Structures are given as C-alpha cells and as structure tokens.
Amino acid sequence: MNKHKAVIVAAVACLAVSCNRSDQTARNDSTSASGTGAAQSRTISNVGFSSPETALWDSVADVYLLSNINGPAAAEDNNGFIARIKPDGSIEALKWIEGGKNGVTLHGPKGMVFKGDTLFAADVGGVRMFDRATGRPLGTLKVATAGLNDLAVGPNGDVYTTDLEPPPGDSIPSPPVAAIYRLTRAGGIPVVKGDSLEQPDGLLADASGFIVAPFGANELYRIDSTGAKKVIAVLPGGKLDGLVPRLGGGWLVTSWDTKTVYRVDPGGAAMPVVEGIESPAQLGIDGKRHLLLIPSFNKNALEIRAESP
C-alpha cells in the first residue's frame, strides 16, 4: 500500500499520551451498548429535516440526534438545528437545539460527538458545546475556518475535528489548507495539515493516530504517530463521508459516489452492506438495536437499516 507524508505541526503521538488530559471519560456512544431487538428498515422523511449531516445515538437518553445544516454549509446564517428522534421513528423535537433561539449560535452543524455530559457539534467558525441532557449552550471552541466537519474523541479525552478546506459545494475566499485540529479553549491547534489529506471528512482517533474517510478520494486511510499516511482500503467509489467503528470490528464507511455503506475489515477488504442511499452522510449506530442511522443529505431523510452480522 502506498504511503505518503502529511505535514505535522503538532505531535500526533499525543493521542497515546497525556495531552490536556480531561478527568472525564470519553464515550463512543456508537458502540457503547449491547442488546438485541427486531431491526426493521424504515425511512424518516418529509418531517422538516434540511441537509441532515450527522446521526448520533445517545445511549443514555436512548434517542437519536440529527444535525441539520439548513442552507449553505459555509453560511453564517444562525439557522442550523439539531433534531431529537425516538427509536420508533417519531420526532421528539424537530429543533431541539436551534440557532437564534435560547441563546444558541448554530449556523450549519455537521459532525457531532459526546464527551461525558457534553455534546460537541462542528459548525462554521468553531465547535459548539451543549448540555447533553437539556441542549443548553455551553460555549464555543473557536476555529477560524468554515470547513469543519467530523469530530472524534481520542483515548486521552482530547477532541479532534476535520477541516474540509472548504465544504463541498461552497465557495470560500482563500480557503485554509485541509487539516485535522485538536480543540482547546484557546482554539484549534493543527495536528496534521496538507493537500494530501484530500478533503478529510469522517474521522476516528485511537492510540495509533487517526483514521480518515476523505470526501476528495476513494481511499480510507490511517495517519500514524509519525505523520505517515497509509491506505487501509480502496473503495469502488469516492466522496467518502461517514465513518464509524463497526460493532463486530473494522469500520463502516459511506460513499456518495456509489450511494453505499461499506464494511471495511482491518485487513482492508471492503463489501457493501447497504446500497441505494442517496448522498449518505455521517452515519451513526444504535448499539442497543443494532441499527445503522444513515442521513440522506440531499433527500432530507434519515434512513434506518439493520446492521448485518
């Protein structure tokens, strides 16, 4: 497999050691619960979703969250929202968190992740923080770019975000170089940057570095602690977006080009598990019911499918 070198501006190795360590335990809610249940495929649409980007299962409240950009991805229009959906498919609150209401600033939310009792949401100009239970705004970790996309929590509790440089379909004057940032109260610190990242979109962080699904290529790749970029798998189509760890090991990756969710094993073998999903964005996993939660960005829908064994 080919290896490339990304520009390292901060040690990726800090993923494996203490680096602004938090006393909170990071949670990866996409894989935290177990259990079985009758899994029934369904589509939730025509309910008011608007450019849904990320689905996330909250294992504590047992609800689904869905970020909605609601307009141009890079616009500072403060009309983005996060929907709250029950596992039976009913809408608990279409605009549970809404830009311009209750002191919330939210332009176009994209990636989301939980860390303890805080919900992080990537947005234009920074990452917003909200109370996990109530949706109350807790502040912003500012990053001077409009292209922030996915979020991941590292094993030491640090939160990372990808920068698409700019978002697909949007024109941003003098866009920044594609990057992965570590978030701090002082702002985003670039950990890795460079055009070789190929519009980094989906992101996972582990003790060895990062795993990235790039929107600008068809290769799932890893960046290790030295900054070396190593291809894990070459998929049949590009515009990769969603990336989550699979309950049985390996990863699930979405491709807009092929309208498919792929299962990728650690050895690099890839096979389709869900097909025919228009613009599949950042998916989530309901670990209790073994369901895939797949936002259809252009259809303004949430597709729910059984996860195959």
Order of alpha helices (4+ residues) and beta strands (2+ residues): beta-beta-beta-beta-beta-beta-beta-beta-beta-beta-beta-beta-beta-beta-beta-beta-beta-beta-beta-beta-beta-beta-beta-beta-beta-beta
